[in-house]
Amino acid sequence: MENKISKIGVFTSGGDAPGMNAAIRAVVRACTYYDKTSLGIMRGYEGMIEGDVIKLDARSVGNILQRGGTVLKSARSKEFRTPEGRKKAYDNIKKQGIDALIAIGGDGTFTGLHKFYEEFGVPSICIPGTIDNDLAGTDYTIGYDTATNTAVEAIDRIRDTALSHNRLFFIEVMGRHSGYIAINSGIAGGAAAVIIPEEETSFDDLWELLEEGGKTNKKSNLVVVAEGSKIGDAHALAKLVKERSSYFDIKVTVLGHLQRGGAPTYFDRVLASHMGVGAVEGLLQGKSDVMVGVRDRKIVYNKFDDIMSKIHEIDAESLRIAKILSI
């Protein structure tokens, strides 16, 4: 893989996701394998603007594979959204001798990297690191598997107390625009209903499901709600149910950032490792302004326009199965 690239900068941006450290490790060790220098840019685009860069090597990324969060830290940068901020960032990476960039993050990270590539032509590849699994072009994003497992574990624990007291629990999981965590944790956790942003579920639809459970003497009910639900979050839905009937003893649990933390699952570690190596090899093969992904267990490279013009839709079969199993 002969290529003029000799120094590759890697950074994480946006919300953290379990497995980001595994991706950083894979990038750095792939760089070492191909005799390239790797530099870590701290705090995403903010660190790029401030010139906050550290040298990385195979040993410096030892013992981070199993850790949650990101050792390179993450931050959102308002200044990078301006031409002046991006010019400052470009001057700093040139000063460091960085020839190419690998960013680990979500759609906002990819948008920033695309703009940077358009203006300055720096070879760049994005690795999808987001728990929402909402990016087209890859079957899974880094962090999604861990976040969903965390949600399932919480649902299992909540079910124990729900059964003890014959309660109705509304459990809110992350997913402003994507219901992947909600639908799959709902199926795995035996939810009576799952409310996701992609579906036009009405409150009457939800109420009908709850009533059916009451008629069949269901001892407990769990409703999993994605935070971006169009009919309201978990607290709003709980309030609507209380207003309609006093039959249910209702409790609400919002899992929130609990889903972002913790050690990544084996799946996220392996996925991140494949994507990290794939990103370095893609750059050395001359690919740029693309997102690395995994489709049918194979590394693929997706152009920016293809990713942003499509939605990673939840398959109809998962929705069908969730409805059948909710009775």
Secondary structure, 3 states (H helix, E strand, C coil): CCCCCCEEEEEECCCCCCCHHHHHHHHHHHHHHCCCEEEEECCHHHHHHHCCEEEECCCCCCCCCCCCCCCCCCCCCCHHHCHHHHHHHHHHHHHCCCCEEEEEECHHHHHHHHHHHHHHCCCEEEEEECCCCCCCCCCCCECHHHHHHHHHHHHHHHHHHHHHHCEEEEEEECCCCCCHHHHHHHHHHCCCEEECCCCCCCHHHHHHHHHHHHHCCCCCEEEEEECCCCCCCHHHHHHHHHHHCCCCEEEEEECHHHHCCCCCCHHHHHHHHHHHHHHHHHHHCCCCCEEEEEECCEEEEEEHHHHHCCCCCCCHHHHHHHHHHCC
